[in-house]
Amino acid sequence: MSQIVEPQESLCAKCARYQRTCCQDTEIYITVGDIRRIVAHTGREDFYELRTPEDPSYRDQDDDPVWRDHVLRPDGTRRVLKWAESRNCTFLGEQGCRLPLEVRPLVCRLYPYDYTAAGIHPEPAAGCPLQFVAAGAGLFETLRIDVEDARRWHGQLYDEMKQEPCSITT
């Protein structure tokens, strides 16, 4: 006799029930490469804007000179995904991100890894609700994020960032 197995609710769905998620209220920096991939997939070009960071600490990137020197423009803005009126990411749907994994912005693919130009940190970035991870399980394993994919995306992100002109701070 076969056993009926109920599908498990994803960690991201649990998170969304209890708090605003990483797809809400977050200013997602996108590279020119991200734009090309998203335009090729969606045919849209109205999904990003230049915006000054709401959080002033964003300008303090001394631990990551590549980020500091290439993301912020001389006028203090950077290219980010637009929000819907609700402050949700423009690509957030009822079932999560509407973009396939390899089309999503690189910073979205990397989250909840924390990183600098030097590499990926072993501990997750702040914000992902670790209390919803099953006892004995790890966050990255629960989210099914392979570290080799993350390393590849990290390298791609920094390669694409370096293609940006340097900001006035350098």
BELVEN-V376650 format. One record per backbone hydrogen bond with DSSP energy under -0.5 kcal/mol. CO is the residue of the C=O (numbers start at 1). NH is the residue of the N-H. Records with the same first field share a line. If there is no record, write none. Layout:
BEGIN
CO: NH ; NH
END
This chain:
BEGIN
4: 6
10: 14
11: 15
12: 16
13: 17
14: 18
15: 18 ; 19
21: 24
23: 89
26: 28
27: 29
28: 81
31: 35
32: 36
33: 37
34: 38
35: 39
36: 40
37: 41
38: 42
39: 43
47: 82
49: 51 ; 80
51: 78
54: 56
55: 58
56: 59
57: 60
59: 61
61: 64
64: 68
65: 69
66: 70
67: 71 ; 72
69: 167
73: 76
76: 53
77: 73
78: 51
79: 30
80: 49
82: 90
84: 87
87: 25
88: 84
89: 92
91: 93 ; 98
93: 96
96: 93
100: 103 ; 104
101: 104
105: 108 ; 109
106: 110
107: 111
110: 113
112: 125
114: 121
116: 119
119: 116
123: 114
125: 128
128: 130
129: 132
130: 133
134: 137
138: 142
139: 143
140: 145
141: 144
144: 146
146: 150
147: 151
148: 152
149: 153
150: 154
151: 155
152: 156
153: 157
154: 158
155: 159
156: 160
157: 161
158: 162
159: 163
160: 163
161: 164
167: 170
END
